[in-house]
């Protein structure tokens, strides 16, 4: 399922969550819930990775791959009340 360019991002993202949740249900795990602030963090990070041509949970800047922050710091910036587990 290729990601859409612009218009249907919300539907695409929900489709990913639905697929993950169907696998979780098959394994008797509770469903994941979407959080708007985390959606924003994910969109920001996806755009950043595309611009810098890298793929990592942590954030890096530019072609030299200079470390910027760990994934948890980025999530906390968008969603201060988060719980990891």
C-alpha positions in Angstrom: 0.0 0.0 0.0 2.0 3.0 -1.2 1.7 6.3 0.8 -0.4 9.0 -0.9 1.2 12.2 -2.0 -1.1 14.6 -0.1 -4.9 14.3 0.0 -5.6 10.9 1.6 -2.9 10.8 4.3 -5.4 10.5 7.1 -7.1 7.6 5.5 -3.8 6.0 4.7 -2.6 6.4 8.3 -5.8 4.9 9.6 -5.4 2.0 7.2 -2.0 1.3 8.7 -3.4 1.4 12.2 -6.3 -0.9 11.2 -3.8 -3.4 9.7 -1.6 -3.4 12.8 -4.7 -3.7 15.0 -6.0 -6.7 13.1 -2.6 -8.5 13.7 -2.7 -7.4 17.4 -6.3 -8.8 17.7 -5.2 -12.1 16.2 -2.5 -12.2 18.9 -5.0 -11.2 21.7 -3.4 -7.8 22.2 -5.3 -4.6 22.8 -5.7 -2.2 19.8 -3.5 0.8 19.4 -5.2 4.2 19.6 -4.3 7.2 17.5 -3.3 10.4 19.2 -3.4 13.6 17.1 -0.2 15.0 18.7 1.6 11.8 17.9 0.3 11.8 14.4 1.8 15.3 14.0 5.2 14.0 15.4 5.2 11.1 13.0 4.3 13.3 10.0 7.1 15.7 10.9 9.7 13.0 11.3 8.6 11.3 8.0 9.0 14.6 6.2 12.4 15.2 7.9 13.7 11.8 6.9 12.6 12.2 3.3 14.3 15.6 3.1 17.6 14.3 4.6 17.4 10.9 2.7 17.7 8.8 5.9 15.7 6.3 7.8 16.0 6.1 11.5 14.0 6.4 14.7 16.3 9.1 16.0 16.6 12.4 14.2 19.7 13.4 12.1 20.3 16.5 10.1 21.6 16.9 6.6 23.7 14.6 4.4 26.4 14.3 7.1 24.0 12.6 9.4 24.6 14.9 12.4 22.7 13.6 15.4 19.9 15.9 16.5 17.8 14.0 19.1 16.6 10.6 20.2 13.1 9.6 19.2 11.8 9.9 22.8 12.8 13.6 22.9 10.9 14.3 19.7 7.8 12.5 21.0 8.0 14.4 24.3 8.2 17.7 22.5 5.0 16.9 20.7 3.2 14.9 23.5 4.6 15.8 26.9 2.1 13.6 28.8 3.2 10.4 26.9 3.7 7.0 28.5 6.1 4.6 27.0 4.4 1.5 28.4 
